[in-house]
Amino acid sequence: MQKTEKTPVIEIEGLKKQYKLGQIGGGTLTHDLQSWWARVRGKEDPNTIIGTDSRLYGQTFMALNGVDLTVYKGEALGIIGRNGAGKSTLLKLLTRITAPTEGEIRIKGRISSMLEVGTGFNNEMTGRENIYMNGAILGMSRAEIDAKLPQIIEFSECGDFIDTPVKRYSSGMFVKLAFAVAAHLDSEILVMDEVLAVGDMKFQQKCLGKMSNVANEDGRTVLYVSHNMSTIRQLCTRCIVLDQGRIIFDGDVEKAIAIYMDTTDVNVVHYDLRKVGRMNLGAGQRLRLESLRFLGKESSVFADNEPVRVQIRYRVNQSFTGVRAKLEIRSRDGSSVGITQPIELNAMEAGKMYTTTLEFDPSLLGEGQYFFYLDIYEATLTHPVCLDKPVTEFAFEVHTSDPVLADWQPYWGHTHFPPLKLREMREV
């Protein structure tokens, strides 16, 4: 029996992407000259964005540093790695959002991508108009889009709102329509970056099933970035692990996940959140988290009877009452452990910066490594509205001195944790 030869659809050789840190350009020649003259005199740049460290000016950062990769037709390739490993940069290069510093990318076929909630959508246009616009960008005719339109609307579950401007959609509706458009329009390569972080569990499973069909039945290629290892297991047939801009593993999904989990760094106690992505549409606009720090620790390793204290720093652009915080806790492989009962924060005034210290009791957790997502939301009369939720895994480790409890694990996804404790909240 003759062996079927694989057909490469993406070939990457020596790919590098370098960024310059600090203020690069002011937008006008006048501003650029002002910035240059200030640096020459050793003065502060008058055009530097507030919160930017001017000492970083001129320094460089290699987001990708020599990536070689071949992806074949019909593969479902998982891309995993810690925050800052280069995952999103790789996808942006593949979709030509940005250009490489060095290296070559060869792509056979059209790419349909969803790199974040709202990519490729015009907020002023209706859902129907955005479907036609995205199809036109892919080079499809109106007749071809018309043939796909009923499937897209049915899959998105947004039929009643398809002629409503998408700026009025909830984050869940937005991501449903965006995914339906990306998955159903004619493209040979489907690129997804953390798109399932938004949306209900039922729709997430529906999306995973669709992506599996796209790869297995339609013969299209799927590139999928996620921090949720259970979805990587469910969807992907091959997986690469990125670390500091390099591929450190390429192959079996389970081996890749094991290597990724070994890179979990519990020595990180401070997280800069100013420029990281957000999980929800509109998150970080009215209230924006700037940093999170594990207090009083050189590493985020805790005894099971030791409270986990974190200090968050955030800027408020609107006055609030009724703001709450909760933690979504997961095991290091991404499986859900549980959610803390929320705590209500004090009233906040527009235009001010605050720090808040939160305390979490880890005594219900078995020994092992975990991470949590931080969710800050507004409690309205109808439903909670997300104010900020960074796409950042805050890793920590729990140890127990009791050998009986060392191998105990909670009932994943259904653990009821004690409420968070508000230790301190003050204006900076």
N, C-alpha and C positions, 0 to 999 in steps of 0.2 A: 504493500500500500504506500503510495507516494505521500510524503510529508508536506503539509500545507505551509507555504512560506508566508511569514508575517509581513504585512505591509506597513512601513513606517509612515506616520502622518505628521509627527513633530520630531525634528532633529535639532539638538542644541549642542554647540561646541564652544568650549572656553568662554562661557557667558559670564560677564562681570558687569556690575552696576555700582557706581560710586556716587555718593551724595556729598555735597558740601554742607557743613553745619554752619549755623548762624544766618545772619541776614545776607542774602545773595544780591537782590536788586530792589530798588525802591519803586520801580514802576515807571519812573520818568528820569530823563537825563539830569534834571535839576536835583532830584532826590539822591541819585547815585553820586553826583559830585559832592553834595552835602555830606553823605556818608563817608566818602573817600577823604575829604578834607578833615573830618572829625577824627578818623583813624590816624592820619598823618600827624596830627597834633596831640594824639593820645587822649582825646576827649571821648565822651560818650556819644554814640551814634544817635542823632536826633530822630532817625526814622526807624529805629529798632522797635519791634513789637514788644509791648509790655510783657514781662515774664521771660523774655529771651535772654540767655546768658551770652553777652557780647564777647566773652573770652573764648567762645567756640568758633568765632569768625575765622574762616580760612582752613579749619580742620576738616578732614574728610572721613567718611565712613563707608566701608565696603558692605553694601547690603547683600550682594552676591559676589562670590570670589572664586570663579572658575568652575562653572557648572557644566557637566556633560550629561546629556540625557536623550534617549530615544523612546518615543511613545508610539505604540502600534495601533492600527485600526481595530476598533471594538474593545479596547482595554478600558477598564475602570481603574484609574490610577489615583491612589490616595496620596496626599502630600501633607505630612505632619511635621511638627517641630515646635519648639518653644516660641513665645512671643519674641519678635525681632530676629527670627532665624532666617527670614528671607522668603517666606511662602507667598505673601501678597505681592512682593516685588516681582517674583518669578511670573505670577499670573498677569501682572500689569505689563510686563515685557512681552508675554505671549499674545496679549490682546492689543498690543501696540499703543497702550495708553502712555507709555514712556519708552525711551530708546535706550539700548544698552550702551555702556561705556566701552566694552570690548566684547568680542565674540560674535557668533553667527546663529541665527534662528531660521530654520526652514520649515514652513508649514504647508501642508497639502490639504486644502479645503477651507470652508468658511467656519469662523468661530462665533458661537453664541455664548455670551458671558453674563454672569451675575456676580459681580465682585463685592457689592454691598447693596443694602436696601435702597432702591431708587436709581441704580445705575441705568442710564439710557432712557429714563423717563422724563417727560416734561410735565411739571406739576400743574400747569395751566390747561393742559389738554385732557380730554376724557380718556377713560380706559380704552375705549374702542380706537380712538385716534392714536394712542400710544402703541397699540398693537400694529396698526398700519405703518406707523413711522419706523418701528423696529424691523418689520418685514422689509421695508424699502431699503433700510441700511444694509440688510443682508443681500440685497439684489433681487428680491422676490417681486413678481408681478402682482397686480391687484387681484387677479384671478386666483393666483396661488394662495394669497393671504385669505381671500374669501373662503376657499376650500378648508382652510385650517381654523377659521374663526369660531365656528360652533364648538369644536373640541377645546379650544383655549378658554372660551367663556365658561363651558361646563366644568372644566378642570379647576378653574380659579375660584369657583363658587361665588363669583361677584356679579352674576347676571343682572341682579336688580340695580346695580350701580354702574354698569358698564358705560353708560352715557353721562356719568357724573365726573367732573374734573378730579383727577387723582389726588390733588392737594387736600381733598376732603376725606380721603380714605384713612382708616386706621392703619397702624403699622402692620397688623396681621393681614388686612385686605391687600395692602400694597405689595407685601412679599408674595402673597398667593398669586396675584396677577402677574407680577414680574417673573416668578418661577414658571408659570404656565406659558408665558410668551417665550422665554428662553428654551424651554423643553420641547415645544411643539413646532416652532418655526424651523425651516429647512437649513440646517447647518451640520457639518460633518463632525465638529468638535464642540462639546459642551463644557464650559468652565464655570465652576461654582466655588465660592469662597465664603464659608460660614453662613450660608443663606438659611440654614434650617434652625438657626438660633432664635429666629422669630417665627411665630405661628404655633398653633396648638399641636398636641402630640399626634392626633389623628391625621392632620395634614402633613406632618413631618413624615409619617410612615407612607402616606400616599406619594410624597415626593421621592422618597427612596425607592419605592416600587417603580415609579416612572423612570428614574435614572437607570435602574437595573434593566428595564425593558429597552431603553434607548441603547444601552451597550450590547445586551445579549441578542435582542431580536432585530433591531434596526441597524446594527453594525457600526453605530456611531461611537466616538471616543469621548470618555468622560474624565475630566480632571477635577478632583474634589478635595478641597482643603477643609479640615475640621479639627476641633479639639475634642470632639466626642468620639471616643474610640469604638463605642458600640455601633455607631453609624458607619465608621470606616470598615469595621468587620463585616457589616451587613451588605455594603455596596461594593467594596473594592476587591479586585483580583490581584493587585500588585500595589506596593506602597514604597514611597521613598521617605527618608528622614532627613530634614535639613537642620543644620546646626552652624551658626555663625557664617551663613552664606555659602556653605558647602554641603554636598550630599554625602552623608556619612553611612547611609545604607540604602540599598535598592533591591527589593525582592519580596519575599514572603510577608504577608500582612501581619501575622502573629509575631514574627521575629522583629519586624519594624516597630510594632507597638511596644514590645519589650525593651527595645533600645531607646525608644522615645521616653518611656517611663523612667529609665535609668538616668535620663538627662534632667529630670525634675530637680530643680535647685532650691533646697530649703535654706540655703545660705543667703538668699535674697530677702532682705527685711524692709526695703524701701522701693516703692514703685512710682515712677513718674507717669501720670495718666493724662497729661495735657494733650498729647498728640496721638494717642492710641484710638483705634476705631471704637464705635459704639454699636450695641446690639439692636437698638431700636431707632426707627425714624424719628428725628427731632430730639433724640436724647443728647444731653450736654449743651442745649441751647439756653434754657432758662436757668438752669443750675448745672454747673460743670465741676466734676471732681478733678482736682489737680494732682493729688498724691495720696498714697496710702502707706502707712508705716506700722510694722509690728513693734510695739513699745517695749523697751527694756530688754531687748533680745539681740544677740549677735547672729543668731540663726532662728528660723521659725520652727523650732522643735520644742514640743511641750509635753510635760507629764499629763496623764489623764485627769489629775486633780489640780492642774494649774490653769487658771483662766487665760484665755487668749484675748489680749488687748490690742486693738488696732486704732490708730489715729488717722482720720481722714481730713483732708484740707480741700475746701471747695469754695468757688466763687458763685454768688447769687446775683442774677440779673433782674429778678422780680421779687417783690415781697411775697412771703408765703406763711401760711399756717396749715397745719395738717399734713406736713411732710413726714414720711416714714422710711425706715431702712430695714432691710432684711438680707440674710445671707442664703444663697443657694449652694449647698455643700455637695460635692461629688468625690468619689474615690479617684485615685490617680489615673485609672483607665477611662474616666469620663462617665461611668455609671452613676446614676442619681442616688444620693444617700437621703437627703431630706432638706427641708427649708426651715429656718428659724422663725419663730413667731416674731412679727415686726415690732419695732419700737418707734414711737412718735418723737420727732425732734422738736426743739423749741422753735418759736416764731423767728422768721428771718426777714431782714430788710434788704431791699434792692440796692445793688452797687457795693455790697460789702463781702468780705472774705471771712470764712469761719473755719475753725477746727473743731472736730468732734471726736471724742474717744468712746469707742464701743467695746463691750466685753462679751465674749462667748464662752459658754461652758462646754468643754470637749469630753466630759465624762461618759457620755453615751456612745462615743466612738471607740471601736476596737483599735488595737495597735496597727499602725500603717501610715501611708502617705495619702494626703487629701488635698483638695483645693476648693476654693469657693469663688462664686461670682457675687459682686456687691450690687444690689438693686436699690436705688433711691427713687421713690415715687410719691405722687400726690394722691391722697385719699379723697376722691370726689364722691358726690352723692350717688352717682350711677356706677362708675367703675374706676379702678386705679389707673393713673396716667403716669407712665414712666418719665422721670425727669433725667436720670442718667444711669447707664449701665455699661461700663467699659468692657470691651472684649479682652479681658485680662484674667488669667488664672492666678489667684493668690494662693501659693502653695504653702502647706504646713504639714508637720509630721507629729503623730501622737505616739508616746511610749507609755507602757504600763509596767508597774513593778509586780503585779499579780500574775503569776504564770497561768492561772486558770482563765484569766481574761485576755491573755496575749493572743489567742487564736479566735476570739469571739468576734463576730461580725454582726452589725445591725441588719435589720430587714430593709434591704436596699429600696430607697425611694419612699419609704413610709415611716421613717423615724420622726417622732415629734420632739423637737428640741425645746429646751426652755427658752423664754424670751431673751432677746438681746438686752444688755444693760447699758444705759446711758451714763457713763462716768463723768463726762465733762463736755460742755459745749460753750465755746466762747468766740467772740469776734476777734479777728487778728488785727 
